[in-house]
Amino acid sequence: MLVRPDEAMGEVHAFERLGKKIVFNVETLFFYEADPVTFDLISSPVRGDLTGLEPLIGRHGLHSVRNAVERLRAERFIRATTSSPRVRALPRPRRPRSLELMVTHRCNLRCRYCYGSNGSSDWADASHLYGDDGGDMSFETAARAVDWLIGVSGGQNKLNLVFFGGEPLLVFPLIRRIVEHADGRGRATDKSFSYSLSTNGLGLTEEVVDFLEQYRIGCQVSIDGPPSVHDRWRVAADGRGSYDRAIEGIRRLIARRPGRVPARATFSHDSVHLPEVVSHLFELGFGSVHVEPALGLDPGSCISEADLKTVEVQNEQLAALLIDRVRMNRIFHYTNLVRNVRQTRVVRNRLQHHCGAGRTYLAVSRDGSIFPCHRFVGLEDYRMGHVDEGLRFEAVERFHGRTVDRRPGCAKCWARYLCGGGCWKHAHDTHGNLDRPDEDRSCRIQKHLIECAMAVNTELRVQDAEILADAAETSVEPQFADA
């Protein structure tokens, strides 16, 4: 008897990517490139109780199938049916340590895919919308937010402030005052602050870049690629493209931080050109490139099924290119892949949440209200408190308690411990709640990237992994709370 009656295949995932047959054990988080016998055994529809192995034996021979079964048993792919899957306890709550300040909702661009003022009609009358001219955050509110973070952070000594908008550099004098205040309060309370912001690049003057350097402020630039791609979606109020207006400041920042400026690109409907975008941004001198799809409610910009297929083809092309570049000892920090390569190579933590939003990472609106992150700002159902009042426990628990093991849309997904459940806002936009992720778009892209990363890892040597580690550590990106 090859398999005992009390044995069954555990929770596994078998797939083919980059010409490789790979098997992944969801429980142990171990994967490897499989031989045809092992792959067929795992991916066979009879794998539930491992009965009906006759077709496999006929195809591969009894000896080969027996060896594959023994190997899978030793590696805990096959386990006793009496052992139920482990129910993981909730992770220990951690105090907030990162705060995103919505210093303004004004913006000097009118990007056509923006989920702000040109986005959901549900927000049409809200004063918080991106592009709104109703006022900026006051210094007094920002100072109270900084003081609140110092108080609520407990024994944590390293804190982080993120300046977000709109376009945060439109209120550069305010940012300068906030940084100086936070630095002073940090010294007085034995805390240290790090800072970061995202910008469209239009405000990167010499004065601003000097300030960023003085306080070592992380700066991520939103740029969608070469002019032919960028100018289609990222336009000014007059409808003209913004590439030429932004590139001077962008080059100024890169000149001061060669290889250490991260780029963030958005791809939209009928505008998926990932290899071209990534190559152009690296040629400009960016240290890392991260891309995200337009997933708003606007059908004109939101990616389609055809776009998703293109994304998958192009990400596989970039995965093959990553392997080639690493073998030439060249950095190719396409973060969508590199993060997953690092995460899957040696899994140190099982992600229970995708990010720290709503728990260790919070956003403060211009009136001092607290939200899970900038994407929720202004949605009253997700208001978690106020810097003058503190956080409501039940609001934090709403996020903390929704681990991947406890979310109906994630609990049976093979990628849950590597993904963490995806963006909360994508879940809300897709289903109107936080229980289920955006399976058809966000999850599909992420699971495909994880598969590509595992395939990449089967090609890399130890030295190659060290190159990837160096790339990830030296390209400084805005800090977002961990999962």
FIKOL-210265 format. One record per atom (N, C-alpha, C): y, x, z; residue in three letters. Coordinates in pm, whole numbers, plus 50000, padded with zeros to 5 digits. Atoms other than C-alpha are relative to their C-alpha. Layout:
<atoms>
YXZALA...
</atoms>
This chain:
<atoms>
498805008550000MET500005000050000MET501245008950000MET498804991750009LEU503275015749890LEU501024996450106LEU498985004749909VAL505444994350113VAL499384990750102VAL500555008449895ARG504564978950446ARG500634986149997ARG499465013650002PRO505044941250489PRO501294998550081PRO498815001249915ASP507704947350754ASP501155008749950ASP498944991650055GLU509864968850522GLU500734992849888GLU499205005450110ALA512654959950281ALA501075010249964ALA498904991550039MET515354977050087MET501224996350083MET498785002549925GLY518484981050294GLY501144996149907GLY498845003650080GLU521994973850173GLU500385012049913GLU499784988750090VAL522354995949867VAL500794995349878VAL499285002850124HIS524384998149550HIS499585010349897HIS500414991150108ALA523075012849226ALA500894997449879ALA499095001850113PHE525355019048929PHE499925012249908PHE499894989350097GLU525885040248620GLU501465002249967GLU498594996950026ARG529195058048573ARG500085014449949ARG499834986850061LEU530225087948360LEU498665005949956LEU501304995650048GLY526685089348223GLY499015003550109GLY500864996649888LYS525145092848568LYS499454987550068LYS500625010749923LYS522745070448761LYS500165003750147LYS499664996749862ILE523945069049120ILE499574988750093ILE500385009849899VAL522615051649430VAL500795002850127VAL499144999049882PHE524685044749742PHE499434991450111PHE500495007049880ASN523475035350090ASN501214995350079ASN498805005649936VAL526085012050239VAL500015003050149VAL500064997949856GLU524885017350596GLU500265014650038GLU499834985949966THR524665055250598THR501175006449927THR498914995050085LEU527435059750335LEU499595012749926LEU500524988650073PHE525205085150161PHE499724995749856PHE500305003050139PHE524995086449782PHE499515012649930PHE500404988450079TYR523395108649524TYR499634995449859TYR500435002850135GLU522565110849156GLU498494998450000GLU501425003349988ALA519155094749120ALA499255002949870ALA500864998850117ASP516265101748889ASP499684985949950ASP500245013450055PRO515215072848662PRO499084991450083PRO500935008049920VAL512335062148888VAL500714994150120VAL499295004749880THR514465059849202THR501054989749962THR498955009450042PHE517285042749016PHE499394986549962PHE500645012750038ASP514965016748865ASP499454992750121ASP500555006249879LEU513345010649202LEU501104992850079LEU498915005949923ILE516695003949371ILE500674988649926ILE499285010250075SER518254983949092SER499114988749951SER500935010450042SER515134963049031SER500284987050073SER499765012949934PRO515524925749102PRO498964996550105PRO501025002849900VAL512344927049316VAL500235008050127VAL499824990549890ARG513934950449568ARG500064993450137ARG499835006549871GLY514354924049844GLY498905003450098GLY501114996449910ASP510854928149996ASP499115010649936ASP500694989250071LEU509714954849748LEU498624995949950LEU501245004450063THR506834933349622THR500224999749850THR499895000850145GLY506094931149254GLY500395013149936GLY499664986950054LEU506244968449182LEU499195003649875LEU500884996850112GLU503684966048901GLU500765004449875GLU499294995550121PRO506264968148618PRO500525014350013PRO499494986549980LEU507764999648770LEU498865010249993LEU501154990950004ILE504335015348817ILE499535001849857ILE500404999150139GLY503465007048460GLY500965008549919GLY498994992550075ARG506705023048340ARG500025014650039ARG499804986449953HIS506765054248558HIS498735006650057HIS501214994449942GLY503265058548702GLY500004998750151GLY500145002349856LEU501925053149053LEU500525011850081LEU499604988249924HIS502535088749169HIS501535000950010HIS498544999149999SER506225088449071SER500634989150084SER499455011049920VAL506885054349226VAL499755002650148VAL500304997149860ARG505115064849549ARG500965010650054ARG499074989749955ASN507265096149572ASN501424994450019ASN498675005949988ALA510425075849512ALA500104991350125ALA500005008449880VAL509475051249787VAL500095008750125VAL499974991249884GLU508805079650033GLU501385006350019GLU498674993949992ARG512125095949949ARG501034989950050ARG499065010449956LEU514025063349993LEU499774996250145LEU500295003049860ARG512255056850322ARG500585011050090ARG499504988949920ALA513165091450451ALA501524999850008ALA498535000150002GLU516785086350353GLU500564986550044GLU499605012749937ARG516885051650517ARG500544989949900ARG499725010650096PHE517315032350194PHE499014988550022PHE501015009949964ILE514105014650291ILE499875000150152ILE500045000749854ARG514015002250648ARG499174988150044ARG500795011049944ALA512064979150878ALA500824987150000ALA499315012950002THR512954942450838THR500324995150140THR499725004049862THR512884939251218THR501325005650051THR498744994249956SER516004960751244SER501154992949928SER498895007650058SER519034938551189SER501205009349979SER498814991750023PRO522254953051048PRO500865000950125PRO499194997649882ARG524494967751312ARG501304991849995ARG498735007249989VAL527354945451427VAL501005009350066VAL499054990149951ARG530324968351469ARG501084993450085ARG498975005149911ALA532694962951755ALA501375001949937ALA498644998350047LEU536374958451688LEU500525013850039LEU499414987149961PRO538194991751676PRO501004998150111PRO499055000949889ARG540344999151976ARG501414998549945ARG498635001750048PRO543884986351922PRO500835012650025PRO499104988649985ARG546465013451868ARG501444995349990ARG498595003949997ARG550165012151926ARG500695003349868ARG499244996750122PRO552675011351639PRO500575014050009PRO499414986850007ARG553855045351525ARG500845002049873ARG499224999150123SER555425038451185SER500794987149981SER499125011450018LEU558345015651109LEU500715001249865LEU499375000750131GLU559635005350769GLU501294991950016GLU498715006649985LEU563344996850774LEU500474994949865LEU499505005950124MET564494972750505MET501525001150001MET498574997149982VAL567924988650488VAL500884992349904VAL499245008350094THR569014968150187THR499034992849909THR500765006850105HIS567724942849939HIS500725001149866HIS499304997750125ARG570274952849680ARG499235010349915ARG500644990450089CYS568994971349377CYS500855001449874CYS499264997550123ASN570644987449075ASN499114999149877ASN500875003050112LEU567644978948857LEU499544985550009LEU500565013550005ARG566094945948749ARG498635000849933ARG501334997950056CYS562484956148692CYS499334986549973CYS500495013150044ARG560774928248505ARG498754995550075ARG501205003949925TYR557604929148717TYR500264998950150TYR499704999949857CYS559404930049055CYS499564987050066CYS500435011949926TYR557904906349311TYR501114994850090TYR498865004649920GLY561354901649463GLY500754988849932GLY499145010650050SER564224882149314SER499544994449867SER500525005150126ASN562484879248978ASN498534995950013ASN501415002949978GLY559164870949136GLY499724985650035GLY500525013249965SER557604841249312SER501114989850020SER499025010749983SER559524808549289SER500014994950142SER500035004349860ASP558444802149648ASP501125006450082ASP498984992749925TRP561114826849756TRP501404997749941TRP498775001250079ALA563874813649531ALA501264998750086ALA498825002249918ASP566234803749814ASP500085009350121ASP500014991249883ALA565424831550060ALA501055010949987ALA498934990150003SER568174855750155SER499485014350002SER500564986649984HIS565784885150193HIS499605006249868HIS500594995450126LEU564934888749825LEU500595012949949LEU499534987850064TYR565134921749643TYR500974996149889TYR498945003550093GLY568264921349436GLY501054991250063GLY499045008649931ASP570034899149690ASP501215008250046ASP498764993149961ASP573664908549765ASP500574994750132ASP499505006549879GLY573894890450098GLY500275009150117GLY499714990949891GLY574294921550309GLY498905010050023GLY500954989349970ASP572574953050430ASP499684999950149ASP500314998549858MET570964962150759MET501165007250067MET498944993449925SER573574971351018SER499445012150073SER500454988449925PHE573415004651194PHE499504995850138PHE500385004649866GLU573204986051526GLU498574994650000GLU501375005350009THR570044967551415THR499015011449980THR500884988650025ALA568514999851283ALA499805008150127ALA500094992249877ALA569295018051609ALA499114992950101ALA500855007449907ARG567674990251813ARG498545000749955ARG501374998850050ALA564624992151586ALA499405013650036ALA500484986549963VAL564335029751644VAL499685000450148VAL500244999949855ASP564655025152019ASP498784991650037ASP501175008349974TRP562094997152011TRP498715007549966TRP501194992550037LEU559595019351826LEU499695010750104LEU500224989849897ILE560075047152080ILE499354993850123ILE500555006449882GLY559345022752361GLY498604994949981GLY501305006550020VAL556365005152205VAL498935010149961VAL500974990150047SER554705037252078SER499185006350111SER500784994749889GLY553505046652425GLY499975015150003GLY500154985649988GLY552115081752453GLY500015007549868GLY499974993350130GLN552305088952080GLN501325007549984GLN498804991750009ASN554735117252020ASN500535001449857ASN499594998750139LYS554825117451639LYS500184986249938LYS499665013050055LEU556585087451488LEU500565001649859LEU499604999450140ASN557555078551133ASN500924988349967ASN499115010250053LEU560455059650975LEU499965000449848LEU499985001350145VAL560325047050617VAL501204991549962VAL498835007550048PHE563495035850439PHE499634993249870PHE500455007650116PHE562855008150192PHE501074990049960PHE499055009850050GLY564744983449979GLY499294989549917GLY498884994950074GLY565814972449722GLY499935015049972GLY499854985750022GLU567035007049643GLU500685006050122GLU499444995349872PRO567515024849978PRO501175009649984PRO498914990450013LEU569825051749841LEU501354993449969LEU498725007250011LEU572455024949777LEU500724999850134LEU499374999549867VAL573085027350152VAL499735013650062VAL500244986549952PHE572755064850183PHE500755003550128PHE499324997049872PRO575485067850454PRO499294993750120PRO500735006549891LEU573505042950666LEU498735007950033LEU501224992249976ILE570295062950620ILE500335012950075ILE499604987849930ARG572105094550727ARG500234997250149ARG499735003349860ARG573315077751048ARG498704996950075ARG501275003549933ILE569855063951125ILE499195012550030ILE500764987649979VAL568195097951080VAL500595008150114VAL499364992349893GLU570745114951301GLU499774993350136GLU500265007249874HIS570315087751566HIS498565002050045HIS501424998849964ALA566495089551552ALA499695014250047ALA500234986349956ASP566535127351577ASP500495002250143ASP499454998649865GLY568755125751884GLY499174992750103GLY500815007749906ARG566715098452051ARG498635006450017ARG501304993449990GLY563525117251970GLY500055011950095GLY499884988449910ARG564745148752143ARG500144995450145ARG499775004949863ALA565815128352447ALA498744993950061ALA501205006949948THR562405111152476THR498725007749971THR501144991650030ASP560105139752374ASP499154994049887ASP500665005350119LYS559275122852042LYS500555007549878LYS499514994250125SER559505137151692SER499824989949888SER500035009550111PHE560285116851382PHE499815007349868PHE500034996250141SER559245122051024SER500574988449921SER499285010150078TYR560995103050746TYR499505000049856TYR500345000950142SER560235090650397SER500714988149939SER499395011250072LEU561645067650134LEU499464999649859LEU500335001750142SER560955054149787SER501284997149925SER498775001650075THR563615055549520THR499714999049851THR500125000550146ASN564125047549153ASN500625012149933ASN499484987550052GLY565835081149114GLY501464999949959GLY498625000650048LEU569285068749013LEU500995006150099LEU499084995149898GLY570855079949341GLY499735014050050GLY500364986649954LEU569415115049365LEU501085010149961LEU498904990650021THR572745133449370THR499725013150074THR500144987349926GLU573175169049494GLU500114997750150GLU499835002749857GLU574395155749828GLU498754993750059GLU501205006749950VAL571385133149867VAL498835009750008VAL501124990650001VAL568885160049771VAL500175010450111VAL499764990749889ASP570515184350015ASP499604993750133ASP500345007149877PHE570125158350289PHE498494998650015PHE501455001249995LEU566475151950200LEU499355013150041LEU500544987049965GLU565825189150224GLU500305003650145GLU499604996549863GLN567735193150550GLN499084993750103GLN500835007149902TYR565625167150729TYR498554998549954TYR501375000150051ARG562445172450524ARG499494985649981ARG500315014150020ILE562415136050419ILE499134998549876ILE500875002650113GLY559485126350199GLY500644990249904GLY499345008450099CYS560665110749875CYS499044997249885CYS500855004350109GLN558465091149639GLN500874993549893GLN499185005050110VAL559925083249297VAL499214989649921VAL500605010350084SER559145050949112SER500385002649855SER499794997150142ILE558775059848745ILE498714996649928ILE501205005650063ASP556395043648500ASP499455008149884ASP500534991850107GLY555885071848252GLY501085004249903GLY499014996150100PRO557595083047931PRO500944988349967PRO499035010750027PRO560635063347806PRO499404987849930PRO500575011350074SER558535042047570SER499274990250091SER500705008549903VAL556565028747869VAL500974995450109VAL499105002749888HIS559145030848148HIS501064989749965HIS498845008450034ASP562015013847966ASP499634985949960ASP500425013650033ARG559954983547872ARG500144990750120ARG500035008349880TRP559864971348232TRP501105003450100TRP499034995749899ARG562294991648443ARG501395000849936ARG498725001250068VAL565664980048318VAL501134997950101VAL498815002549919ALA569204978448457ALA500474985649979ALA499495013750010ALA571264946848495ALA500454996649859ALA499575002550138ASP572524951148140ASP498834999349903ASP501185001250083GLY568944950148011GLY499555012949935GLY500384987350060ARG568864986347902ARG499025007650090ARG500964992249925GLY566085009948005GLY500695010050092GLY499404991649896SER566655032648305SER499525014449998SER500584986649996TYR564705064048214TYR501075010949992TYR498994989650019ASP567635084648086ASP500985000650117ASP499075000349886ARG569805073848381ARG499385006350124ARG500664995249878ALA567195084248636ALA499535014449989ALA500724987450014ILE565745115948490ILE500795012050052ILE499224988649952GLU568645139048584GLU499795002150150GLU500224998949856GLY568325131348955GLY498565003550034GLY501414997149976ILE564545132348936ILE499735014949980ILE500204985650025ARG564605167048783ARG500695008450107ARG499294992849893ARG567095177849048ARG499115001050124ARG500875000049883LEU564675167749324LEU498775008849976LEU501194992050030ILE561655183549153ILE500325014850002ILE499614985949999ALA563575216049110ALA500055005750141ALA499964995649860ARG564015217649487ARG498624999350065ARG501335001849942ARG560425206849557ARG498935001049891ARG500974999050111PRO558275219849270PRO498584997250047PRO501395003349967GLY554825204349282GLY499824992050126GLY500135007349873ARG555605184349596ARG500684986449999ARG499385013350009VAL557285152549470VAL498964990249944VAL500975009850050PRO554975122349436PRO500674989549911PRO499545010650089ALA555395097049155ALA499154987650023ALA500715012849987ARG554495060449178ARG500314991749875ARG499825007350125ALA553965041948850ALA499334986350010ALA500575013450008THR553325005148787THR499594997249856THR500405004250135PHE551314993048488PHE499904984949996PHE499845014450013SER551764957948359SER499194994649882SER500755006750106HIS550304933048116HIS500305006149863HIS499884994850136ASP549654947347771ASP500775013149997ASP499274987349993SER551124980447887SER499235009850086SER500874991049924VAL548205000948018VAL499815012849920VAL500064987250070HIS548615037247912HIS499815011150103HIS500134991149884LEU547255056248213LEU499945014849963LEU500004985650031PRO546365089848051PRO501365005049953PRO498694996050049GLU549715091047871GLU501015000750115GLU499075000449887VAL551615081348187VAL499765011850094VAL500344989449905VAL549775105648414VAL500375013749942VAL499694987150062SER550115134548168SER501505002549996SER498554998350007HIS553835128548119HIS500605003450137HIS499434997849867LEU554565127248491LEU499635013850055LEU500344986449959PHE552645159248560PHE500815010249921PHE499194990950081GLU554515175848273GLU501435000950053GLU498664999749940LEU557785166148444LEU500045008550126LEU500064991649881GLY556605185548749GLY499684992750128GLY500415007249879PHE555475158348989PHE498725006250055PHE501184994249937GLY552905170349241GLY498834990550007GLY501075009949998SER550935138149248SER500494987549928SER499685012350071VAL550785105749055VAL499104989050054VAL500765011749955HIS549735071949191HIS500434988249915HIS499695011650083VAL549515040548977VAL499504987350068VAL500385013049946GLU549355004149079GLU500254989349895GLU499805010850098PRO548974972148874PRO501074990250045PRO499115011149970ALA551564944748854ALA499124987950029ALA500875011049958LEU549904916649049LEU500804988250052LEU499205011449956GLY552744892249102GLY499554987149934GLY500355013150053LEU552744855948998LEU500544997849859LEU499425001350133ASP554634861948672ASP498965003149895ASP501054997450099PRO552124857748386PRO500445009849891PRO499534990850101GLY554334878648161GLY499765014650034GLY500204986249958SER553804910148366SER498665002350069SER501244998549925CYS550644903548566CYS498865004149908CYS501074994950084ILE547624922348433ILE498944989349975ILE500995009750044SER544954902548247SER498605006050001SER501384995250010GLU541194905248201GLU499915011349899GLU500024989450101ALA541744925747885ALA500635012850055ALA499374988449939ASP544084948748078ASP499045007050096ASP500934994249904LEU541444953748348LEU498935008349930LEU501004992450075LYS538884964848093LYS500605013149950LYS499334987850045THR541404989647953THR500185009850116THR499844991649881VAL542125002648305VAL498715007450031VAL501284993749968GLU538435009248362GLU499655011149900GLU500274989850101VAL538025027948034VAL500885012350023VAL499074988949986GLN541115048948098GLN499795007550132GLN500294992949875ASN540235056748460ASN498775008949985ASN501144991350025GLU536885070248340GLU500425012249918GLU499474988650075GLN538765091948092GLN500715009750095GLN499294991549905LEU540945104848375LEU499035006750097LEU501014993849913ALA537875111048593ALA499385012149930ALA500544988650076ALA536395133048319ALA501025011249990ALA498954990050008LEU539745150548281LEU500185007250134LEU499904994049867LEU539905156248658LEU498935010750019LEU501094990249989ILE536525173848646ILE500345012549920ILE499664988550085ASP537675195948359ASP501115008450063ASP498874992749943ARG540965205048530ARG499595007850125ARG500434993349878VAL539325213348861VAL499155012349965VAL500824988650041ARG536825235848684ARG500855011549945ARG499094989650046MET539795254348536MET500935004750112MET499214996349883ASN541195258148889ASN501454995149989ASN498685005950017ARG544115235748800ARG500094987050079ARG499795012049921ILE545545208449021ILE500244988149908ILE499815012450075PHE545295173348881PHE499944988650102PHE500025009149886HIS546295151549174HIS500374985849958HIS499915014450031TYR545835116849031TYR499454992950122TYR500425003749866THR545755101549375THR499034988350003THR500945011250001ASN543925069549281ASN498575005050002ASN501344994150002LEU540895091449210LEU499805010050112LEU500174989249904VAL541485121249437VAL499754994750141VAL500225005749867ARG541745099949751ARG498574995150015ARG501365005049992ASN538425083949670ASN498975011249990ASN500894988350004VAL536825117249582VAL499905006050139VAL500024994449865ARG537825130549922ARG499324990650099ARG500555009749907GLN536865098450100GLN498494998949989GLN501435002050017THR533395095949950THR499205012850016THR500754987349993ARG532485133049960ARG499405001850139ARG500494999749861VAL532215133750339VAL500704988750072VAL499395011749938VAL532805099950500VAL500085002250150VAL499814997649857ARG534295106550841ARG500294987150076ARG499645012649934ASN535535071550915ASN499604988249913ASN500265012550070ARG534295037250820ARG501274991650010ARG498755007649998LEU537435018950719LEU499724985650040LEU500105013949960GLN537764985950898GLN501204991949949GLN498815006150060HIS541234978650756HIS500475009149888HIS499534992250114HIS542814989850432HIS501155009250037HIS498844992149958CYS545995002250597CYS500404995550140CYS499575003349864GLY547905000050923GLY500934988050009GLY499055011350001ALA550044970050818ALA499634989650105ALA500215010249898GLY550454945251101GLY499455005450130GLY500584994349879ARG549034969551355ARG500765012750041ARG499324987449967THR550235005751357THR501225002249911THR498924998850098TYR552645001251067TYR500674986549985TYR499275012650002LEU555354974551073LEU501305001649923LEU498724999950072ALA558474965050880ALA501014991850077ALA498905007149934VAL561844954251019VAL500984995549892VAL499045005450096SER564054931450812SER501415003150045SER498624996249968ARG567814935150806ARG500564992650121ARG499525007049880ASP568204909651087ASP499225004050125ASP500764995449884GLY565734927851315GLY498654993450019GLY501325006349990SER562704905551256SER498915009849958SER501124991050025ILE559334922851248ILE498964993049913ILE501015005250092PHE556824917650966PHE498915010549982PHE501114990450016PRO553474933750875PRO500365011949911PRO499534989350087CYS555024954150591CYS501084994249911CYS498865004550080HIS557824952250335HIS499664988249910HIS500365010750093ARG555874928550111ARG500034986250066ARG499995012849930PHE555824901550378PHE501384996250052PHE498685002549941VAL559474904350479VAL500594987149945VAL499395012650038GLY561074870050477GLY499044988349999GLY500985010949995LEU557824849950482LEU499804996250147LEU499915003649859GLU558304831550809GLU498634998850067GLU501345001149942ASP554584825150859ASP499465013450046ASP500484986749965TYR554154862650892TYR501015007650087TYR499064993849907ARG557074869551123ARG499275002950131ARG500804995749886MET555564889251413MET500815002050127MET499154997949883GLY558534891651648GLY501355005049958GLY498654994950025HIS561944908051675HIS500195012350087HIS499824987749924VAL563134942051789VAL500634997450136VAL499425003349869ASP565024924852071ASP499034992450089ASP500955008349924GLU561994904352178GLU498635006450011GLU501324993950001GLY558964925552094GLY499044992849908GLY501055005650084LEU555714917451917LEU499274988750072LEU500875010449945ARG553684885851968ARG498555004749987ARG501374995149999PHE550124894952065PHE499164993249893PHE500845007250095GLU548564867751851GLU500325003949856GLU499654995650135ALA550474880351547ALA499315013149965ALA500704987450023VAL548994915151585VAL498504997549986VAL501435002950003GLU545524901151652GLU499604993749867GLU500275006050131ARG545774881851325ARG499555010549900ARG500394989150089PHE545454915351148PHE498905008650060PHE500974991249936HIS543524936051400HIS498614993949996HIS501305006549992GLY540714910451426GLY499324997949866GLY500575002350133ARG540194907851052ARG499495013349942ARG500634988150056THR537994938250997THR499154995949879THR500805003450118VAL535904940550682VAL498694993250037VAL501245006649957ASP532824930150880ASP500224985550038ASP499705013649954ARG534604898150985ARG500754991849897ARG499345007450107ARG536274888050659ARG498954994849902ARG501035005750089PRO534164864150447PRO499955006649864PRO499994994050132GLY535264880750126GLY499585014549997GLY500304985749994CYS534364915850246CYS498665003250065CYS501134996849913ALA531394913550483ALA498755004349924ALA501194996650078LYS528764916550207LYS500315009449884LYS499624991450110CYS530664939549974CYS499525014450025CYS500554986449983TRP529034973649918TRP501095010350027TRP498934990049989ALA532434991149913ALA500874998150124ALA499075004049893ARG533874976250232ARG500435011550090ARG499634989349906TYR533755007650450TYR500765011349932TYR499234990250075LEU535325028650175LEU501344994649955LEU498795006650049CYS538005003450077CYS500844994550113CYS499275005849888GLY538924986150401GLY500534986149975GLY499645014050022GLY539484952350240GLY501184997549909GLY498915002050094GLY542444958350012GLY501294995350064GLY498655003649954CYS546114949250040CYS500044985750054CYS499865013249938TRP546864920250274TRP500834990749912TRP499115008650080LYS549644907650047LYS499314995349872LYS500765004450117HIS547354907049744HIS499084988450039HIS500865010949953ALA544974885349948ALA500814987250016ALA499145011749979HIS547794861950048HIS500434993949866HIS499535005150129ASP549104859049691ASP498884993249923ASP501125005250077THR545634851949554THR499414987450062THR500725010949934HIS544174828349815HIS500844992150100HIS499185007049903GLY547054818150041GLY499645003050143GLY500384996149865ASN545414834750342ASN499555014649998ASN500404986049989LEU544164868450468LEU498495002150001LEU501444998849982ASP540444861050481ASP499315006849884ASP500674994750118ARG539504869850126ARG500935009249923ARG499184991050080PRO540744899249921PRO500174994749859PRO499795003450141ASP541884897649560ASP498825005649920ASP501254994850055GLU538344900949426GLU500085003049851GLU500064998950145ASP539024896449057ASP500875011149943ASP499124989750053ARG541764922749024ARG500005012350090ARG499904988349911SER542444945849320SER498635005850032SER501334995249961CYS538824947849433CYS499275006149881CYS500694994950119ARG537524952749083ARG500505014149965ARG499454986750030ILE539874982049019ILE499545010150103ILE500344990649894GLN539154997849356GLN498535003849998GLN501434997050002LYS535374995049332LYS499655008949882LYS500234991550115HIS535445010148986HIS500475014350028HIS499514986749964LEU537555039249116LEU499055007150096LEU500954994049906ILE535095044949401ILE498765004949926ILE501154995650078GLU532215046149155GLU500345012549919GLU499594988050075CYS534145070848938CYS500075012150092CYS499874988949905ALA534865092049246ALA498635005550040ALA501354995349968MET531185093449340MET499415007849884MET500494992850117ALA530325103748985ALA500675013649989ALA499294987250000VAL532995130849001VAL499375009450103VAL500554991649893ASN531525143349328ASN498645005949965ASN501294994350038THR528105148049172THR500175012249910THR499734988750089GLU529745173548939GLU500665011850071GLU499174989849937LEU531815193249191LEU499205009150093LEU500564990449905ARG530865224349384ARG500864999950126ARG499254999149876VAL532035232449735VAL501405005549975VAL498694994150029GLN534835254049597GLN500924989949934GLN499205010250065ASP535995225249380ASP500594990350102ASP499525009249897ALA536255202849684ALA501185006050075ALA498894993449931GLU538495228649848GLU501284999249917GLU498845001350087ILE540815227549546ILE500614986150015ILE499515013749985LEU541075189849577LEU500674998250135LEU499405001049867ALA541785193149949ALA501385006350000ALA498694993550006ASP544605217649881ASP501014991349927ASP499085008450077ALA546105194249623ALA500494988450085ALA499625011649921ALA546075165149862ALA500935003750114ALA499214996149885GLU547605184550148GLU501385005149962GLU498724993850035THR550395202149958THR500934990649926THR499135009750066SER551695171949766SER500454989950104SER499525007949886VAL553815155350033VAL500404986249953VAL499705013750036GLU553895117650006GLU500574992650120GLU499545008249887PRO555635090850215PRO498834996350090PRO501085002549906GLN553575085450527GLN499854985150028GLN500315013749965PHE551925051950572PHE498885000250103PHE500954999849889ALA549915043150878ALA498584999149950ALA501385000150043ASP546215048650857ASP499354986550032ASP500695012849984ALA543635021250856ALA499384998450136ALA
</atoms>
